[in-house]
Amino acid sequence: MATITSKECAVHFVGSKYEQLKSFSSKTFEKLITLRKRWTNLSNNVGDVCRNSHKIISENYENQFTQISNEGEKESFANGYYFHLECYRKVANVSKLEKSEWNPKNEIHDQHHCIRERYRKRS
Ligand SMILES: [Zn+2]
């Protein structure tokens, strides 16, 4: 299977330190895409970064990854993507995610589209 790789942080937060990029393992990749699905339903900055990360890990790749049954193949697929530990931790922060999901101000409204556009121009 051809894997398109991109050596940039998959979930980059503006303002985070430029640490060394690490490549995903199948475990961290799986965790990222699982949590990303939940963050993308929220209108906060982690949600923005997660929506933006579709440019790097599209839903198509996400689906490809989920369909691989061979552990070794899964691993090498995940290895083709990179992250900063600091950025990854923000997405992997499950307690913050749960808190945000309970907070009605994080619900997505129509105006959110504008926020997303602004974000895209800045990056
Ligand atoms: Zn980053």
Residues whose N, C-alpha, C, O or C-beta is under 5 A from the ligand:
A	BS01	ZN	C9 V11 H12 F13 H84 C87
